Amino acid sequence: MRASLSRPPSNKPLLTGWGGTRGAGGGGPGLALGAAVRWLTERAPHRESAPKRRGKAPLPTPPPPLLAKVLDTTGRRPPRQIRLQCSRFCFAPSQVPMEEMEEELKCPVCGSFYREPIILPCSHNICQACARNILVQTPESESPQSRRASGSGVSDYDYLDLDKMSLYSEADSGYGSYGGFASAPTTPCQKSPNGVRVFPPAMPPPATHLSPALAPVPRNSCITCPQCHRSLILDDRGLRGFPKNRVLEGVIDRYQQSKAAALKCQLCEKAPKEATVMCEQCDVFYCDPCRLRCHPPRGPLAKHRLVPPAQGRVSRRLSPRKVSTCTDHELENHSMYCVQCKMPVCYQCLEEGKHSSHEVKALGAMWKLHKSQLSQALNGLSDRAKEAKEFLVQLRNMVQQIQENSVEFEACLVAQCDALIDALNRRKAQLLARVNKEHEHKLKVVRDQISHCTVKLRQTTGLMEYCLEVIKENDPSGFLQISDALIRRVHLTEDQWGKGTLTPRMTTDFDLSLDNSPLLQSIHQLDFVQMKTSSPVPATPILQLEECCTHNNSATLSWKQPPLSTVPADGYILELDDGNGGQFREVYVGKETMCTVDGLHFNSTYNARIKAFNKTGVSQYSKTLVLQTSEVDIKKLLAVAWFAFDPGSAHSDIIFSNDNLTVTCSSYDDRVVLGKTGFSKGVHYWELTVDRYDNHPDPAFGVARIDVMKDVMLGKDDKAWAMYVDNNRSWFMHNNSHTNRTEGGITKGATIGILLDLNRKTLTFFINDEQQGPIAFENVEGLFFPAVSLNRNVQVTLHTGLPVPDCYSSRASIA
């Protein structure tokens, strides 16, 4: 790979784009998906034309098959970074570690995994049992019913008026809310196992065998979200008015199954014991003491069926998932999505409920749309997490660098102090103490930042893993109940990473210098000079897309400093990957702001990035630019390449003309000239026409390495593979070995064709469109340059970008 500072001869169309987005001229996959969803939803059956089904739940409309495949409207292949992200999120979920997701699956009240979780209007979750435990009964005079009956507009609980529109509007779902923790009922609070403040019940709940959702709830009950402290007043339905989070239940089941741990009793108060039985009717695992205490074999419980825990786990896993039903009409399934209320609804809600005048869309279409939005949001968060991991590596390297700089600085300090012998000994200890203090201060700052960033990264990774598990769910209504909140959380977490979090708070240099110029009479005044202020690192360079381009297998990149940047840069570092998504490597370091990189692979996608540096340090990397080198023509089986002879690497006796496309020689000895472009992949074909042929010389044509001998015939060393030909016959030659004598020579006006097939690793020659002999060389691989050797009796002209001869194309298609 060579880097030069010249612009390529012509600017071919650039297939580039920022990493993760479409380049100029095409929309990304998110736009195509949005267009498909809008097309489908506009043609979905309107609610007035939907058939009415009395007595049973209507069947949900299946999603149209068009959503199964979203095409790229530009007709071009998406950039490599998009494909990598799609595979990371969509095609390999089983490879994602799930340990850091556990915090997302635990109830903020009890600290255990959610059991029968319900979704509060604030989008937070809570166990049904925990929700009942933290209910608070409000005074009768403050209930919504009593306030409306009395017509009183003023009371001691005026906070209810702050959100009266939310409490009693037609668009709500039967329960009210008011903002702020300060306005919650003044009952003593306690902390849950997760450290979240929760409100205890005003009185212990009555003993009952009913489930928490079916047990009666005291009138005028109020529940406060333990996470955001938003208070909610329940209506007559009680906890049944809250939708169940079946998606979260499914994620918890998969998480617990992946742990493959021994089943524990679910009723032990302190350390859970290993479960011995499971009740299929209660769906609870019991140890022997808890079974005797809570599930005695008498009365109605005697008819329950107890099975071993392993069998109970299997039966629970195989039990069919309950169909999502409407909270207002329990006999109706969710079949549509209310855009205004952002919730799934049934047909009865559309016909006679509070959603009758709202805009609705197909459930399946909105399910796929929200999944796409969450996936796109995760792409951005994933990039932030990747940057955070790289940043942690940088911080850990800074620790080692600080250690090394500290040792070096101490050594210099000791050497200077020892030179002053006795007069400096007392002062030396004080100076070393200051250096050590600075050393510890730098380490403390960097380690604190490492710890802080590690915690944030763990939380981010946990949220990502949870979102990925949610995306796997095939329950549209359950997914849509939590998708908006998850999308907001993902965007919020991504924004938190962008507020200077990934900038080191400390430099690795010790900005101290010792002034040893004073003489012994000034020894008592010897001290460090004032600490110099650190200049900031330069700003991140900006890639200029309008000047970046590719040509054949070379790429030209241009960049500049931001317009408002006040910190000068001493130079720039350009990095490219290997064309296969591998590690980045430096290809240019210098002060120029434009660079051409030669010798890239044909038909390959490269990622490029740039950063600036000065004496203080290096800037952040620029955005990643995706570069596509010349593509392979499938019909013609060749990579389109235009090139000329290279005067820079040719022998000094070679004479160039016709824009370096025509060459001859001033010497009677054979001299070698190479082409400008090297090939390592694909199929390539070029021709040379004989413009002058005197005295029957034997020029040689073929390919060679960049370090081939230039003062002998092509093929004399092991760096060239060639065919030399006179007016009657030809030979193949490599490493001075002559093979395959073939009748038929050249004259003035003859055409010699060279076909380099690096897919099959072969080299073939043609004279006047007819193959000359068998395949000349096989098992050729590496980087090759077109090559010619000739003397003063021969002049040839180069022709490039040509199709493969028909005879070879037909054989290749048959093969």
N, C-alpha and C positions, 0 to 999 in steps of 0.2 A: 504494500500500500504506500503510494507516494503522495506527498502533499506539495503543491505548488501554489504560487500566488498570482496565477493568470486566469483570466476568464475563458471558458471554453469557446470554441469557434462558433457555436450556434446554441440558442436557448431552446431546447426541446420542451414540450409540455411537461410540467412537473406534477407528478402524482404524489402529493404530500398532504399533510394535515397535522394539526397539533395532536399529540398523543391522546387518544380517546375520543377524537372528533373527526368528522369528515373534512377533507381539504376543500379548497376553493372550488366551488362549482357543484357541490352535492350536499344533500341533507343527510344527517346522521340517522341511525336506525330508530332513535326515539321519535324523530319527526315522521318517519314512515309508519310507525306503529300508531302514533296519534292520528294520522290521516285515515288509517284503516279503521280505527275505532270510531271516528266521527262518521265515516261513511256507513258503518254498520248501524250505529245508534240512530242516525237519521232515517234509516229504513226499517228500524225495529217496529213491531206492532204497537200502536198507540193504546193507551189504557182504555179509551172508549170502545175500541174494537176488540178488546180481549174478551173471550167467552166467560160467562159467569158460571161459577161452580159452587153450588150450595151444598153444605153438609160435608164436604171433604176438601182437603187442601189442593189447590191447583198445581199442576206440574210446572216446574220452572222451565223457561225457554232455554234449550241447549244453545251454547255459543256457536255462532256460524263458523263453518270450516275455514273461512278466509283468514281468520286470526291465527290459524295454525302455522301460517308462513307469511312473513312480512318481507317483501322484496326490496332490494336496494334500488331506488328510483333512478340512480345515476347509471346503472348497468355496470358499475365497476366494483372491484373487490374492495371491501372495507379495509382501512388501515390495520396493520398487524396488531397495534395496541388494543383496538376494539375487540378483535378476535380473542386476544389473550384474556381480556377482562370477562368476556362472555363465558369463556371456558372456566374461568376461575369461579364465577358465581353460579353458572347454570349447569355445567356438565360434570363437575367433580365435587358435589357437596359432601359426599361421604368421606372425603379426605380432609375436611375441615375439623380441627380439634374443637371439642365442645366443653372443655373444662371451664373456660372463662365465661361461659354463658349462664352458670348456675345462679348468679345474683339476679338475673332477669326472671328466674322461674320461682322465686321465693316470695311468699306473702310478707308485706311490710309489717304486719301485726304479729303473726305467730312465728315468723322467721323460718317456717318450713315450706316445702313445696306446696303450691296452690292446690286446694281440693275444692272442686266445684266452683271455680272462679267466676265472678260476675264483673261486668264492665260498668263502672260509674260514668256519669256524663262528662267528667273531666278526663276520660280515657284511661284512668288508672284502674288496676285490678285489685280484687280482694276476695278472700275465701268467703263463701256464704256463711259459714259458722262464725268467722271473725267479724263479718259485717253485722251479724246479729248481736255479737258480744259488745260492740262499741256503739250500739244504738242509744240515743239519749231522748227521753220524752220531754217535749217542750210544754210550757203551760198552756192550758186550754184556751186562754184568751188570745194567745199568739198564733193559733192555728189559722190556716187560710180560710177555713170554713167559717170560724167564729168572726174573723175580721170582716168577711163579706156580709155575714148576717147582721152584724151590729152596725155596719156602715162607718165604723170608726176609722178616721184617717190618721190618727196620731196615737202612739202607744210607746211603752218603754222599749219595744223591739222594732224601732224604725228601720233597722238594717234590712228588714224584709222588703221595704219599699224601694231599696236601692236597685233591686233586680226584679221588680214586679213583672216586667215584660217577659223575663225568662221563667218566672214562677208559673204564670197562669196564661201564657199565650197559647194560641191554637197549634203552634208548631212544636210545642214540647211534647214529651212522652208521658206526661201525667205526674211528674215530680218536679219540684222546684229547686233552685239554687240561688245562692247569693255569694258575692265575692268577698274574699278576705278571711284570714284566720281570726282576726280581732273580733269579728262579729259572730263567732260561733258561741253556743251556749257556754256559760261559765261553769263548767264542771271540771273537777280536778283531772289533770292529764298525767299519763304515765308513758314510759318508753317501751317499745316493742323490742324483741331480740335483735332487730335490725337497726335500732337506734332511732326509730321514727316515733314522734309523739302521737299517741292515740287516746281516745276518750273512753273511759270505762262506762259500763251501763249504770243507769241510775239505780237499778235494783237487779238482783240476780234473775236470769230468765227462768220461767217456770219449767218444771220437769215435764218432758213430753217425749214420746217415741216418734214424733213426726220429724221429717227432715227440716233443716233450717229454713228452706224456702216455703214449706207448707205450714209451719207452725204460725200461730197468730202473732201479729205484731201489735204492740200497744198503740193506741191512737196518738196522733200528733208526734210520731217518732221522727227523730232527726239523726242523720248519720254524717260524720265528718271524714273526708278523705284523709287517711293517715299520711299521705305524701305531699299533697298540695294544700291541705287544710281547708278545702272548699266544702261548705256544709250543704246538705241536701235534705229537703223535707219529703217524707214518703207519703204516698197516697194510700188508698184503701187496699191496693194490691200488695203493699209491703215490698219485700225483697223480690217478689216475682216480677215486679215492674222493671227490674234490671236485666238486660240480656246476658246470657251465659257466654263465656269466652271459650268456645269449643276448640278453637285453634291453639290456644295456650295449653289446654288439656292434652291435645295430641302431641305438642312439642315436649311436654313434661313426660308423657308416657315413653316417647322415643329416647329421651335423655336418660330416664331411669333404666330402661332396657339396655342402653349402651353401657351403663355402669356394671351391669351383671353382678350386682352385689346381693348378699343374702337379704331376703325379704324381712322387713322389720314390722313389729306390731305398730299399728297406727293409733293406739289409745294409751300407750305408756306415757306417763307424764314427764319423766326425767330421761333416763337412758333407755331408749327403746330396746326391748328384747326381741330375739328372733321369733318370727311368727310361726305358729304351728298349724293354724287352720285359716280358711277364708270363707266367709259367708257369701254365697252367690246372690242372695236377695239384698243384703245390706251393702255388699261390695266393700267390705272392710276386712283387713287382716288382723287376727287376734293372736296374742300369746295365751298360754293356758290360764294365768291369773286373770287377765283382762276378759277372757271368754267367760269364765265362771262369774265374774262380777258384772259385766255389761251385757252378756248374751246368754242368760241361763236357759237350759233346755226345758222350758215350761211355758205354758200359755201360748200366745201367738207365735213366739219365737221357736217353739218346738217343731214347727213345720218347715223352718228354714233349712237349707241344705248346706252342710259344711264340707269343704273339700280341702285337700292339701294345698299349701301355698303355691307350689310350682304349677299345679293344675289350675289354680285360680288365676295365676298370671297369664297362662295361655288362654283361658276362656275370656279374660278381660281384654286381651289383645285381639282375639278373634270376634268379639262381640261387635255387631254393626254399630256404626256411628249414628247417633240420633239425628233425625232430620231437623233442620233448623225451622222453628215455628215462630209465628209473630207473637210478640209479648202482649199485644192488645187483643188478638184473636187466636187463641191457642190451638184451634183446629185448622188454621191456615198456614201453609208453608210460605216462606219468603220467595217471591217470584220477580220482583222489580226492585229498582234502586231509586230512592227519592234524592234528587240532586240538591234540593234546598235544605233538607234536614240531614243529608249525608248519612243515610241509614237504609238497610234493606226493608222493604215493606211487602205486604201481601195484597191480593186483589181486593179483599174486603176493605182494606185501608184506602184504596184508590176509589172505591165506589161510594163508600158512605163515611169514611173516617176523616181525620184531620189532614190527610195528604191528598184529598180529592182535587184540590186546585193547584197542586205542586207539579213541577216538571219531573218526570220519571224517565228512566232509561233501562235498557235490558240489563239484567243482573250479570249474565255472563260477560257482556262487553265491558261493563264497569269493573268487573273482577280482573279481567285481563289488563285493562288500562291502569288500574291501581298497582297491579303486580309490576307492570312495566315501569311505572313511576318510582316504585320502591327500588327496583333493580338499578335504574339510572342513578338514583340518589346514593345507592351503595357503591357505585363505581367511583364517585367523587370521594366518598369516605374511605374507600380502599386505597386510593392514591395518597390520602393524608396519612393513613396507617403505615403505608410503605415508606413515606418520607419520615415518619416518626421513627421507624426501625433504623433507617439509615442515619438519622440524627442521633439515636442512641449509640450506634457504632462510633460516630464522630466524637461524641462526648467521652466514651470509654477510651478512645485513642488519645483524647486530650489529657486524660489522667496520666497515661504513660508518658506523653510528651512533657507534661508538667514535671513529672518525676525526673525525666532525663535532663530537662533544662535546670531543674533545681540542683542536681548533682554537678552539672557543668558550672553553674554560677557559684556554687560553694567552693569548687576547686579553684576558680579564678580569685575569689575573695581570699581564700587561705594563702594562695601564692603571693598576693600583694601584701597581705599582712605579715607573712613570714619575712619578706624582704626588709621590713622595718624593724625586725627583731624585737627587742625588749620594749621599745617605746610604743609599739602597736599591740602588744599582747592583751592589755586590759581592754583596749577598744575593739579588738577582734571579736571577743565574746559578744559584745553588744551588737556589732554588725551582723554576726551570724544569727543572733536571736531575731533580728528584724527580717532577715531573709527567710528564716524558718516560719516566722509568723505570716509573711506574705505567701509562702508555700502552702501552709495549712489553710489560709483564707481562700486561696484559689481552689484547692482541693475540696474544701467544704462547699463552696458555691457550685462547683461542677457536680459534685456528688448529690447535693440537694436537688439540682435540676434533673439529674438522672433519675432519682427516686420519684420526683413529681411527674416526669414524663412517662416513666414506667407505669405508674398508677393510671394515668390518663389513657395510655395505650391499652392496658388491660381492660379498662372499661369500654373503650372503643371496640376492641376485638370482641368482647362479650356481646355488645349490642349488634355487631355485624353477624355474629354466629346466630343470635336469636332471630334476626331478620331473615337470614337464609333459611332457617328452619320454618319460619312462618310462611315463606314463599313456597315451600314444598306442599303446604296444605292445599287440598283440592275442594275446600268448602268456601264457595264464593261469599256467602253472607257472613260467615264467621271472619273471613279475611277482611272484608270491607269494614267490619266493626272496629278494627284496630289499625287499618292501613294508614289512615290520615295521621293518627298520633305517631306511628312509627316513622312516617316520612318527615314529620316535623322534628322528631328527635334526631333523625339522621342528619338533617340539614343543620340543626343546632349544634350537634357534635362536630360537624365539619367546620362550622364557623369558629368554634372554640379553638380548633387547631390552627386557624389562620391568623390569630391575633398576637403574633410575635412569639408564639410558643416554641417554634422550631429555630430560635436564634440563640446561640450561646451567650450566657450572661458574663462570661469571663474569657479573657485571652490566655494563651499558653505562655506568652513571653513574660519575663521578669523585667519590668521597666525600672531597673535600678542601675546606676553606674557609679563607680567608686572614683573619687577625685584624689589621686595620690601625688599630685603636684606639690602641695605644700611641703616644706622641710620639717625637720624634727621639732623646731620651735613652735610649729603649728599643730603638733600632734594632738593636743587636747581639743582643738576645734575641728578635728577630722570627722566628717559625717557624710552620709549619702547626699548627693545633690538632689534637688527637688525632683520628685517623681514626674517624669514626662507624661503628658496626657496622650492617651492612645488615639491615633487617628482611626476613623471608621474604615471598614472594608468597602471596596467599591460596590456600586449598585449592580444588580443583575442585568447582564446585557440583553438586548432585544434582537431577535432574529428578524431580518428584513425579508419577508416572504417574496416580495416582488422581485428581488435580485437573486434568490436561491433557485437553482435549476439543476437538472441532470442531463448528461449527454453520453450516450453509449454506457460505458461502465465507469464513468467519472461523475463526481458531484461537486458543485460549487455552492458555497455557503457564504452569506454576508450578514454582518451583525453591526450593532452600534450601541453606545451607551444611552440610557434614558435621557430625554431632553432636559429634565430638571435636575440631573445628577450633578452634585458639586464635588464629589470625591473622585480624583483622577485614578485611572487604572494604569498600572505599569505594563500590563500585557493581558493576553487571553489564552485560554486552554480549550481547544476543540476536541471533543470526544465522539467516537462512533462505536457502535457495537459490531458484531461479526456478521451481520446480515441474517442471523438465525435466532435473534432474540437473546444472544449471550451477553457476556460482560462487556461494559464499555472500556475503551482504551484510548489513550491520548494519540492523536494524529497530527496535532499542530500546537506549538507553544510559541507565542511571539506577540509583537505589537500591532500587526496588521489586522484589519477588520474584514478581510475577504480571503478565502482559501479554497483551492480546488484540490480535491482528493482523487487520485487516479488509481487504477488497478482494482476496482471493486468487481464483485461478481455480477454477471448479467442476470436479469430477471430475478432480482433479489430486493428485499425491503430492508433498509437500514434506518436506524434511529440515531439522530445527532443531537447534541446539546453543547452549550458553551458556558463558560464561567470566566469572570475577570479576577485579577489578583493585583495586590500591591504589597508593600512591606508589612502591613498589618495582618493580612490574611487573604482569603479567597471569598468571592461572593457566592450567593446561591446559584444553582444551575438555572439556566433559562428553560423555557418550555421545550419539551422534546419535539423535534421535527422528524416526520416520517418521510423518507426518500425512496423512490422506486426507480431502479435502473431499468434499462431497455428490456422490454418483454420479449418472450419467445413467440414467433409466429407459428402457431400450431399447424396451419395448413402447409406451410413451407418448411417446417422443421428446422428453422434457423433463428438465431438471435440477430436482429437487425443492428448492424454496426457500420458506421462510416468512419474511416480513418485515413491517414496519409503516412508517408515515410517520416522517420524521426531524425532530423539532422543532428540532434544533440548526442545520440548514441552511435551514429554511423562513423565509419572510417573516414579519415580526413581526405582521402582520394575520391570519395563519392561526390558527384556533381548533381545538384538538385535543380528542378525547374517545374513549371506548371503547378505552382502552389504545393510543391513537395510530393506531387503524384507521379512525376517522371524522374528517373534516375539513370545515370551512366557513370563511367569511371575515367579517371585520367591516367590510370596505370595499366600496364600489360598484365599485372598479377590480379588474381581474384580478390575482391574486397566485399565485405558484408555490410548490409544496411537492414535495419529492423523497422517494423511498423510502430506507430505511436501507441496502439492499443494492445493490451494483453488479454488473453482469454483463459478462463479456468472452468467455465461451465457453459453448457449449451452446444448448439450446432452452428458453425460459421463457415461461410464460403466466400472467397474472393478470387479475382482473376488478374492476370498480367498479360498485356499484349506486347509483342516484340516489335518495336519501332525500327530498330536497326540490328542487322546480324551479318557481320563481315568476317571472313576468314575462318569460318566454322568453329567458333569457340564453344565451350560447354558450360553455360551458366547453370546455377543451381537455385531451386525454389523449394520452400518449405517453411518450417517453424523452428524457433530456437528459444533458449533461455535468455534472460537479459544480459548475462555475463558470458555469452558465446565469444569465441575468438573472432576478431574482425579482419585479420590479415591473411586468412587462408580460405580455401573453398568451403562452402557451407556443408557440414556433415563430417568434416575431418576430425572434430572432437566429439565428446559425449554430450555436448550441450545443444546439438542441432540434429534435426531429422529432415532429410532433403531428398529431392530427385534432381540429378544433374543430367543434362540432355544435350546432344549435338544434333547434326542435321540428319542422322540415320537412326539412332537408337538412344535409349535412356537406361539409367541405373538408379536404384535406391541406395542411399548411403547414410550411415550413422556410426559415429566413433571409428571412422576410416574403414568401415566394413561395407563392401559393395555387394549388392544382392539384386536378383530379379532383373536381369538384362531383358529389355523389351524392345522389339523393333518399332520404328516410327520416331522421327525427329521433328525438329522445328525449322522454320524459315522466317523471313521477314513477314510480318502480319499474322503469325501464329498466336494462338491464345492458350495460355497455361492456367488451369484452374486448380485451386487447392481447397480441399474440403476437410475441415477439422471437426470431427464429431466427438465431443468430450462426453456425451451421454453414453456412447458405446466405446469410447477411448480408442478411436481409430483415426488414421490419417490417410487420405486417398487423393490421387492426382488425376487430372484430366488434361488432354491436349485436343484442342478444337472440339470441345463438347463430348469427347469420347474418353472413357476411362482408360488410363494408361497403366496396363498391367493389373495385378491383383491389388488388394488392400496393402498399402505400403508398410504401414506400421500399426501395431496393436498395443494395448495396455499403456497408452500415453496418458498421463495425468499430471496435473500441476498447472503452472502458469506459463503460457506460451505466447510468443510474439511472432507475427508474420515476418519472414526473413527472405532475403535474396542475396546471392553472391554473383558478381559479374566483373568483367574487365572492360577496357576501352572499346572493344569491338561490339559491345552489346548495349542497347538502350531499351528500357521497358517502361510501361505506364501501368499504374495500379488502378483497378476498378473494384469498389466495395459496395456493400448493401445489396448483393445480388441474390436471386433465388437459387435454391439447390437444383442441380441438373435433374431432368425428368427421370433419367434412368435410375438415379440413386433414390429419388422420392418414391418411385414405384416399388423398388426392392424394400425400402423402409416400411411402406404401408403393408406389404405382404408379410414382412417379419413381424 
